[in-house]
Amino acid sequence: MGAQGKDVLRIGIDVGGTNTDAVLMLGRQVLAETKQSTTADVTGGVISAVSNILSQSGTAAGEVGAVMVGTTHFVNAFVQRRELQEVAVVRVGLPMTSGIPPMVDWPEDLRGVIGENVYMVDGGCYYTGEEYRQLDAEQLRLVAQEISSRGITAIALSSVFAPIRPDIETQAANILRAELEADTHITLSHQVGGLGLVERENAAIINATLHSLAAKVVSALREALTNVGIDAALYFSQNDGTLMDAVTALEFPVTTCAAGPTNSIRGAAFLSEIDNAIVVDVGGTTSDVGVLHKGFARETSSVFEIGGVRTNFSIPDTLSVALGGGTLVRRNAENEITLGPDSVGFRLQQTSRVFGGGQLTTTDVVVARRGLEIGDATLVADLEPEFCAEVDGEIRSCIEAAIDQIKVSAADVPVILVGGGSILIDGALQGASDVIKPDHGAVANAIGAAIAQVGGRVKRLFDYKQVGGRDAALEKAVELAKENAVSAGAMPDSLQVVEIEEYPMPYMQTDAVDVHVLVVGDLDQST
């Protein structure tokens, strides 16, 4: 598995809801690492984290060549309904597609936050790409005038079968832009989602709601880096574990929503030098369990729901369970051990018993059971060995059940444990052929960001008969993916194909196949 920029000092940062993790790396070497509290303004936590690793390593800020950031800021904002932008939704599809209007199944509170500005116009094509009605330019001009009169500056534009005929959306966007203010941002659905109209449209709407927040976050991160004296290129981690530059992140913040789990999986692969395994990332509140396949996170093949909204953009296949280092431990009325689901989370150092607090957490129990040097072990010396062993068994059972649920076969597979809460688990696990705890695993998410490569992805329908057969179609898809990777900043001589998947479309009266290709390459920092 390649690592980009081997001779360039780079910083990887993961901005989570609780902690901001950062690492300084040169090639495969981790020079410094840290965990700092995330701050509401983003800037404070990043400044603390970056200043810490520069100080640890004795590195001058000017020596840093690139900064890679993974963040849950955007997905958290959408789920919590905060800092979202009002959006106009324009669908090209009439006289068809009117049966299910945009946002029909969205939660009421979310529609109230972003508004219900929905417009449907004539135009569209069949799955063959043949138009059933020409795009109505006059309708679009009238829509643009109304959007402008409402002062809305974010638009989500969708059309039926847009991945097959993206030119329809592009033409519609050009008509709208000619009538709107220059600062109006338009998200085209074919750039963020798959074939399904509703789910793809939803992804475009989510992206549009996050546009102003993206500008704020990118600006804050640039300010934070400037404050510590770093003048280096800024990149963001995408859901598939590849990088995009800050300008692209401004356009497509929705593509960062699952970067956290993906970075942990990529970081686990890098640290363990294993390309196929189950990765368990244990945090303070939850454990995220995912599948590492050929060095990348396995994508989910099902519809993904975010904040109560169904989407179909690329997302890692992960399972989250309510178990972490801050999970509360209790006995119920039947005298049985219960774990959580509540957790003290980022308040661990204030409220858990090993730090002088009054709440019993999983961290307290493992310190008492295994004598770990965390907090003051004398404060949990009263916990009986039998009780600790019982809690340990419950922790193990919870993780084993999650591993079993996400596996695709009954065969034992390697399990890589990362995250600050991985101290909870020691020894063998049922269903695991081996249990690996790599060095620096506590900051695997930041390492995943730091070592990320540039990707080029193609998701497109091909009619194998029309393009000259399967081999010709796949060759064309790979060529397009390589072009996309180079355009995104990858070095041409470093490109490698990591994924080719084919999904036949049996309901279509053609030889259509949905082809997915992912190509990755090392970041070109020569320019």
Secondary structure, DSSP 8 states (H G I E B T S, - for coil): ---S-TTSEEEEEEE-SSEEEEEEEETTEEEEEEEEE--TTSHHHHHHHHHHHHHHHT--GGG--EEEEEE-HHHHHHHHT-S----EEEEEEETSSTTS-TTTTS-HHHHHHH--EEEEEE-EE-TTS-EEE---HHHHHHHHHHHHHTT--EEEEEETTTTT-HHHHHHHHHHHHHHS-TT-EEEEGGGT--S-HHHHHHHHHHHHHTHHHHHHHHHHHHHHHHHTT---EEEEE-TTS-EEEHHHHHH-GGGGTTHHHHHHHHHHHHHHT-SSEEEEEE-SS-EEEEEEETTEE-B-SS-EEETTEEE-S--B-EEEES--TTEEEEE-TTS-EEEEEEE-GGGHHHHBGGGT-SB-BHHHHHHHHH--SSS-GGGGTTS-HHHHHHHHHHHHHHHHHHHHHH-SSSS-EEEEEESGGGGG--S--TTEEEEE--TTGGGHHHHHHHT--EEEEEEEEEETTTTTSHHHHHHHHHHHHHHHHHHTTB-GGG-EEEEEEEEE-TTSSS-EEEEEEEEEE-B----
